[in-house]
Amino acid sequence: MKKSVLIISCIALPLLVCSCGKCGLYRMIDKAFENAQAQYIPLADSILTACPGRFPHSLKEDGSMTAVKSNGWTSGFFPGSLWYIYEWGQNPEIRDFADKFTAQMEKEQYNTHTHDVGFMMYCSYGNSYRLCPDTLKRRILINSANSLKSRMNPVVGCIRSWDGEVKPGWHYPVIIDNMMNLELLMWAFTETGDSTYLKTAVCHADHTILNHFREDYSSYHVVNYDPVTGDAMFKGTHQGLSDDSAWARGQAWGLYGYTMMYRFTSDDRYLHQAGKIAEYITSFPVMPADKIPYWDFMAPKDGEWTPRDASAGALYASALLELSTYVEADLSEGYREYAIDILKSLSSKEYTAARGTNGRFLLRHSTTSFPAGREIDKPLNYADYYYLEALLRLKNILDSER
């Protein structure tokens, strides 16, 4: 009899230990969303009252709020974060705010002047449609995809990123960030069956593989094309340290973008590309111990303080968690553990702001553009967005293993 009890105890012990480890992750996730809800309800209320028609973006040096209009490239992240918080807790007050901020984005469905219509509309209306679908939202998203598709030059084979001449001679600039906007096109293809969305996204992704990446799978930020011949005339940076450096968020855009393209296409070329970018990131020798990257991988100098970019870290975590579901077991475990380490760091007091501080943004220590002196070591709405997305992805993985 005693032997039987002992055998049962030995069998149960590993299950108990495993369960406790997952319980800790669930607690981290719930605590983060409880904090997000407590921060974002008063933030949403104050913005609607003081700055109707605008969306919280970051903080200025004096601590005051930076808010953008609906045509700003980061406008969709705040309503998207509200939808993620609603997805977690089903709080009707959060949903009401999410509906109101999303509705303020409606007119941007016809905005053909920016590639970021993908960020703007898919993060807001895309999440709204996913959680609370209706025919109006579907139509708005399809119109948005049409606006994005209109920016494709078939000679170049890429969607144009910026209009105008950002720098002398930049006639058709394409930035690595644009990989993220392809998700709107891929959604439109799966929703409508119209292959023009698929062909546009695949053409852009394929040309980006050819021209945006070096042999080690670090990426250029900007490739400037000749719109007449389609030739790549310049490869360099606009926000990174140098033309030959690896801008941290640029690596994130590529990792996330090709993981997403594999989700929609099951094309092994995209899985290979995502895996190689992940290898570059996770094996980089100068990555800080907490796995939150410096704003550029080549930026640290002995004896000098180097800003971090929590937004890039949040993107790495979200992308690696998705990528972990597509690869063999040993790689999957490594990606997942790396992502969890990032989320533990972001959920710590070092990166998560105390309630009522930080302009009520969730995360500290992000960097928009060090060369331009914009939002250095500040909160950013897209850092919060991808942090919440990563937490939900981790929760979904844990739920599926229950």
C-alpha positions as CSV (number, residue, x, y, z in Angstrom):
1,M,0.0,0.0,0.0
2,K,2.8,2.4,0.9
3,K,4.6,1.6,-2.3
4,S,1.5,2.5,-4.3
5,V,1.2,5.9,-2.6
6,L,4.9,6.5,-3.3
7,I,4.5,5.7,-7.0
8,I,1.5,8.0,-7.4
9,S,3.4,10.8,-5.6
10,C,6.4,10.4,-7.9
11,I,4.2,10.5,-11.0
12,A,2.3,13.6,-9.8
13,L,5.4,15.6,-8.8
14,P,6.6,16.6,-12.4
15,L,3.0,17.6,-13.3
16,L,2.8,19.8,-10.2
17,V,6.1,21.5,-10.9
18,C,5.2,22.1,-14.5
19,S,1.8,23.4,-13.5
20,C,3.3,25.8,-11.0
21,G,5.7,27.2,-13.7
22,K,2.7,27.9,-15.9
23,C,0.8,29.4,-13.1
24,G,3.5,31.9,-12.6
25,L,3.3,33.0,-16.2
26,Y,-0.5,33.2,-16.0
27,R,-0.1,35.5,-12.9
28,M,2.4,37.7,-14.9
29,I,-0.1,38.0,-17.7
30,D,-3.1,38.8,-15.5
31,K,-1.1,41.3,-13.5
32,A,0.0,43.1,-16.7
33,F,-3.5,43.3,-18.0
34,E,-4.9,44.4,-14.7
35,N,-2.4,47.2,-14.7
36,A,-3.1,48.0,-18.4
37,Q,-6.8,48.4,-17.6
38,A,-6.1,50.6,-14.7
39,Q,-3.8,52.8,-16.7
40,Y,-5.8,53.0,-20.0
41,I,-9.3,53.7,-18.7
42,P,-8.3,57.2,-17.3
43,L,-6.0,57.7,-20.2
44,A,-8.7,57.1,-22.7
45,D,-11.2,59.2,-20.8
46,S,-8.8,62.2,-20.5
47,I,-7.8,62.1,-24.3
48,L,-11.5,62.0,-25.4
49,T,-12.2,65.0,-23.1
50,A,-9.1,67.1,-23.7
51,C,-8.0,66.1,-27.3
52,P,-11.0,64.7,-29.1
53,G,-10.0,63.1,-32.5
54,R,-6.5,62.4,-31.3
55,F,-4.6,59.4,-30.1
56,P,-1.9,59.2,-27.3
57,H,1.5,58.5,-28.8
58,S,4.3,59.4,-26.4
59,L,5.6,62.0,-23.9
60,K,7.5,65.2,-24.5
61,E,10.6,66.1,-22.5
62,D,8.5,68.2,-20.1
63,G,6.2,65.2,-19.5
64,S,3.3,66.4,-21.5
65,M,1.4,64.1,-23.8
66,T,2.2,63.8,-27.5
67,A,-1.1,63.0,-29.3
68,V,-1.5,62.3,-33.0
69,K,-4.3,62.8,-35.5
70,S,-6.0,59.8,-37.2
71,N,-3.6,60.2,-40.2
72,G,-0.5,59.7,-38.0
73,W,1.2,56.4,-38.5
74,T,0.8,55.4,-34.8
75,S,-2.8,56.3,-34.5
76,G,-4.1,52.7,-34.7
77,F,-2.1,51.3,-31.8
78,F,-4.0,52.9,-29.0
79,P,-7.4,51.5,-30.1
80,G,-5.7,48.2,-30.8
81,S,-4.4,48.1,-27.3
82,L,-7.8,48.8,-25.9
83,W,-9.1,45.8,-28.0
84,Y,-6.4,43.6,-26.6
85,I,-7.4,44.6,-23.0
86,Y,-11.0,43.9,-23.8
87,E,-10.1,40.5,-25.3
88,W,-8.4,39.7,-22.0
89,G,-11.0,40.9,-19.5
90,Q,-14.3,41.5,-21.5
91,N,-14.8,44.8,-19.6
92,P,-17.7,46.7,-21.3
93,E,-16.1,50.0,-20.3
94,I,-13.0,49.1,-22.2
95,R,-15.0,48.0,-25.2
96,D,-16.9,51.3,-25.2
97,F,-13.6,53.2,-25.3
98,A,-12.2,50.8,-28.0
99,D,-15.3,51.4,-30.2
100,K,-15.0,55.2,-29.8
101,F,-11.3,55.4,-30.7
102,T,-11.7,52.9,-33.5
103,A,-14.6,54.9,-35.0
104,Q,-12.3,57.9,-35.2
105,M,-10.1,56.0,-37.6
106,E,-12.9,55.4,-40.2
107,K,-11.9,58.2,-42.6
108,E,-8.4,56.8,-43.0
109,Q,-9.7,53.9,-45.1
110,Y,-9.3,56.1,-48.1
111,N,-5.8,57.4,-47.2
112,T,-3.6,56.5,-50.2
113,H,-0.7,58.8,-49.1
114,T,1.0,56.4,-46.6
115,H,2.0,52.7,-46.5
116,D,1.2,52.8,-42.8
117,V,-2.6,52.5,-43.5
118,G,-1.9,48.9,-42.6
119,F,-0.7,49.8,-39.1
120,M,-3.4,52.4,-38.7
121,M,-6.4,50.3,-39.8
122,Y,-5.5,46.7,-39.2
123,C,-4.4,47.3,-35.6
124,S,-7.6,49.2,-34.9
125,Y,-10.4,47.9,-37.2
126,G,-8.7,44.6,-37.7
127,N,-8.8,43.8,-34.0
128,S,-12.3,45.3,-33.7
129,Y,-13.6,43.1,-36.6
130,R,-11.8,40.0,-35.2
131,L,-13.5,40.4,-31.8
132,C,-16.8,42.0,-32.8
133,P,-17.4,41.5,-36.5
134,D,-19.9,43.4,-38.6
135,T,-20.3,44.2,-42.3
136,L,-19.3,47.9,-41.9
137,K,-16.0,47.0,-40.3
138,R,-15.3,44.5,-43.0
139,R,-16.0,47.0,-45.8
140,I,-13.7,49.6,-44.1
141,L,-10.9,47.1,-43.9
142,I,-11.3,46.1,-47.5
143,N,-11.3,49.8,-48.6
144,S,-8.1,50.2,-46.5
145,A,-6.5,47.3,-48.2
146,N,-7.3,48.9,-51.6
147,S,-5.7,52.1,-50.5
148,L,-2.6,50.3,-49.5
149,K,-2.5,48.2,-52.7
150,S,-2.7,51.4,-54.8
151,R,0.8,52.3,-53.7
152,M,2.4,49.3,-55.5
153,N,4.7,50.0,-58.5
154,P,4.9,46.8,-60.6
155,V,8.2,47.9,-62.0
156,V,9.8,48.2,-58.6
157,G,7.8,45.3,-57.2
158,C,7.3,47.0,-53.9
159,I,4.8,49.3,-52.1
160,R,6.2,52.8,-51.8
161,S,6.8,53.8,-48.2
162,W,7.2,57.6,-48.1
163,D,5.9,60.2,-50.4
164,G,8.0,63.1,-51.4
165,E,11.8,63.3,-51.3
166,V,12.7,62.5,-47.7
167,K,16.4,62.9,-48.7
168,P,17.9,64.2,-52.0
169,G,17.7,61.5,-54.6
170,W,15.3,59.2,-52.7
171,H,12.7,58.9,-55.4
172,Y,11.1,55.6,-54.3
173,P,12.0,54.7,-50.8
174,V,10.9,51.4,-49.3
175,I,11.5,50.7,-45.6
176,I,11.7,47.4,-43.8
177,D,8.7,48.6,-41.6
178,N,6.5,48.1,-44.6
179,M,6.6,44.3,-44.1
180,M,4.2,44.8,-41.2
181,N,1.5,46.5,-43.5
182,L,1.3,43.4,-45.6
183,E,-0.9,41.8,-43.0
184,L,-3.8,43.9,-44.1
185,L,-3.4,42.7,-47.7
186,M,-3.1,39.1,-46.6
187,W,-6.3,39.5,-44.5
188,A,-8.1,41.0,-47.5
189,F,-7.0,38.0,-49.7
190,T,-8.3,35.4,-47.2
191,E,-11.5,37.4,-46.6
192,T,-12.4,38.1,-50.3
193,G,-10.4,35.5,-52.3
194,D,-9.2,38.3,-54.6
195,S,-5.7,37.2,-55.6
196,T,-4.5,40.7,-56.3
197,Y,-4.0,41.3,-52.6
198,L,-1.9,38.1,-52.3
199,K,0.2,38.9,-55.4
200,T,0.9,42.4,-54.1
201,A,2.0,41.2,-50.7
202,V,4.1,38.3,-52.0
203,C,5.8,40.5,-54.6
204,H,6.7,43.1,-51.9
205,A,7.9,40.4,-49.5
206,D,10.1,38.7,-52.2
207,H,11.7,41.9,-53.3
208,T,12.4,42.8,-49.7
209,I,14.3,39.5,-49.2
210,L,16.4,40.3,-52.3
211,N,17.3,43.8,-51.4
212,H,16.9,44.5,-47.7
213,F,19.0,41.8,-46.1
214,R,22.8,41.3,-45.8
215,E,24.4,37.9,-45.8
216,D,24.1,37.7,-42.0
217,Y,20.4,38.5,-42.2
218,S,20.7,41.9,-40.6
219,S,18.6,44.4,-42.5
220,Y,18.9,47.7,-44.1
221,H,16.3,50.2,-43.0
222,V,15.8,51.9,-46.4
223,V,16.2,50.8,-50.0
224,N,15.7,53.5,-52.6
225,Y,14.6,52.3,-55.9
226,D,14.6,53.8,-59.4
227,P,10.8,54.0,-60.2
228,V,11.5,53.7,-63.9
229,T,13.9,50.8,-64.0
230,G,13.2,49.2,-60.7
231,D,16.9,49.0,-59.7
232,A,17.9,49.4,-56.1
233,M,20.0,52.6,-56.1
234,F,20.8,53.0,-52.4
235,K,20.7,50.8,-49.3
236,G,21.1,52.4,-45.9
237,T,19.3,53.9,-43.0
238,H,17.2,56.8,-41.8
239,Q,16.7,55.9,-38.1
240,G,19.6,53.5,-37.5
241,L,23.2,54.2,-36.4
242,S,24.7,53.9,-39.8
243,D,24.0,52.5,-43.3
244,D,25.8,49.3,-42.2
245,S,24.3,48.9,-38.7
246,A,21.4,46.8,-37.5
247,W,18.6,49.1,-36.3
248,A,16.9,47.1,-33.5
249,R,13.3,47.8,-34.5
250,G,14.2,47.2,-38.2
251,Q,15.2,43.6,-37.2
252,A,11.8,43.3,-35.4
253,W,9.8,44.5,-38.4
254,G,11.5,41.8,-40.6
255,L,11.1,39.0,-38.0
256,Y,7.5,39.7,-37.4
257,G,6.7,40.4,-41.1
258,Y,8.1,37.1,-42.5
259,T,6.6,35.1,-39.6
260,M,3.2,36.6,-40.5
261,M,3.7,35.9,-44.2
262,Y,4.4,32.3,-43.4
263,R,1.2,32.1,-41.4
264,F,-0.9,33.1,-44.4
265,T,1.0,31.4,-47.2
266,S,2.8,28.3,-45.6
267,D,5.7,29.2,-47.9
268,D,8.9,27.7,-46.5
269,R,11.0,30.6,-47.9
270,Y,9.3,32.9,-45.4
271,L,9.8,30.5,-42.5
272,H,13.5,30.3,-43.5
273,Q,13.8,34.1,-43.6
274,A,12.1,34.5,-40.2
275,G,14.3,31.8,-38.7
276,K,17.5,33.4,-39.9
277,I,16.5,36.8,-38.6
278,A,15.6,35.2,-35.3
279,E,19.0,33.6,-35.2
280,Y,20.7,36.9,-35.8
281,I,18.7,38.5,-32.9
282,T,18.9,35.7,-30.4
283,S,22.6,35.0,-30.9
284,F,23.8,38.6,-31.1
285,P,26.8,38.8,-28.7
286,V,26.1,42.4,-27.4
287,M,22.5,41.8,-26.4
288,P,21.9,43.0,-22.8
289,A,21.3,40.3,-20.2
290,D,17.6,41.3,-19.9
291,K,17.2,40.8,-23.6
292,I,15.8,44.3,-24.2
293,P,17.9,45.5,-27.1
294,Y,19.8,48.7,-27.5
295,W,18.2,51.1,-30.1
296,D,20.8,49.8,-32.6
297,F,22.8,46.6,-32.2
298,M,26.0,48.5,-33.1
299,A,25.3,51.5,-30.9
300,P,26.9,50.6,-27.5
301,K,30.2,52.3,-26.8
302,D,32.5,51.7,-23.8
303,G,31.7,54.0,-20.9
304,E,28.7,55.6,-22.6
305,W,25.0,55.1,-21.8
306,T,23.1,53.7,-24.7
307,P,19.3,53.9,-24.9
308,R,17.2,50.8,-25.1
309,D,14.2,50.1,-27.3
310,A,11.5,48.3,-25.3
311,S,9.3,48.5,-28.4
312,A,11.7,46.3,-30.3
313,G,11.8,43.9,-27.4
314,A,8.0,43.6,-27.3
315,L,8.0,43.0,-31.1
316,Y,10.7,40.3,-30.7
317,A,8.6,38.6,-28.0
318,S,5.4,38.6,-30.0
319,A,7.0,37.4,-33.2
320,L,9.1,34.7,-31.6
321,L,6.1,33.3,-29.8
322,E,4.2,32.9,-33.1
323,L,7.3,31.6,-34.8
324,S,7.7,29.0,-32.0
325,T,4.4,27.4,-33.2
326,Y,5.7,26.8,-36.7
327,V,9.1,25.1,-36.1
328,E,10.4,21.8,-34.7
329,A,10.5,21.2,-30.9
330,D,14.1,22.3,-30.1
331,L,13.8,25.6,-32.0
332,S,10.3,26.1,-30.6
333,E,11.4,25.8,-27.0
334,G,14.3,28.2,-27.6
335,Y,12.2,30.9,-29.2
336,R,9.5,30.6,-26.6
337,E,12.0,30.8,-23.7
338,Y,13.7,33.8,-25.2
339,A,10.3,35.5,-25.7
340,I,9.3,34.7,-22.1
341,D,12.5,36.2,-20.8
342,I,11.7,39.4,-22.7
343,L,8.2,39.5,-21.2
344,K,9.5,39.0,-17.7
345,S,11.9,41.9,-18.2
346,L,9.2,44.1,-19.7
347,S,6.8,43.2,-16.8
348,S,9.4,44.1,-14.2
349,K,9.6,47.4,-12.3
350,E,12.5,48.4,-14.6
351,Y,10.2,48.6,-17.6
352,T,6.6,48.7,-16.4
353,A,5.8,52.1,-15.1
354,A,4.1,52.6,-11.7
355,R,0.3,53.3,-12.0
356,G,-0.5,57.0,-12.5
357,T,3.0,57.7,-13.9
358,N,4.6,57.7,-17.4
359,G,1.6,59.5,-18.9
360,R,-0.3,56.3,-18.1
361,F,1.6,54.4,-20.8
362,L,2.5,50.9,-19.7
363,L,6.2,50.6,-20.7
364,R,9.2,52.8,-20.2
365,H,12.5,52.9,-22.1
366,S,11.6,53.0,-25.8
367,T,13.3,55.0,-28.6
368,T,11.7,56.3,-31.8
369,S,14.7,57.8,-33.6
370,F,18.0,58.5,-31.9
371,P,19.6,60.2,-34.9
372,A,16.6,62.7,-35.1
373,G,16.5,63.1,-31.3
374,R,12.9,61.9,-31.2
375,E,11.4,60.1,-28.2
376,I,14.6,58.8,-26.7
377,D,14.1,56.7,-23.6
378,K,10.3,57.4,-23.7
379,P,7.1,55.5,-23.7
380,L,5.6,54.6,-27.1
381,N,2.1,53.5,-27.8
382,Y,3.3,50.7,-30.1
383,A,5.6,49.3,-27.4
384,D,2.4,48.9,-25.3
385,Y,0.5,47.4,-28.2
386,Y,3.0,44.6,-29.0
387,Y,3.7,43.9,-25.4
388,L,0.0,43.2,-24.8
389,E,-0.2,41.2,-28.1
390,A,2.8,39.1,-26.9
391,L,1.2,38.5,-23.6
392,L,-2.0,37.3,-25.2
393,R,0.0,35.1,-27.6
394,L,1.7,33.5,-24.6
395,K,-1.6,33.0,-22.9
396,N,-3.1,31.3,-26.0
397,I,-0.1,28.9,-26.1
398,L,-0.4,28.1,-22.5
399,D,-4.2,27.5,-22.8
400,S,-3.6,25.2,-25.8
401,E,-1.3,23.0,-23.7
402,R,-3.7,22.7,-20.7
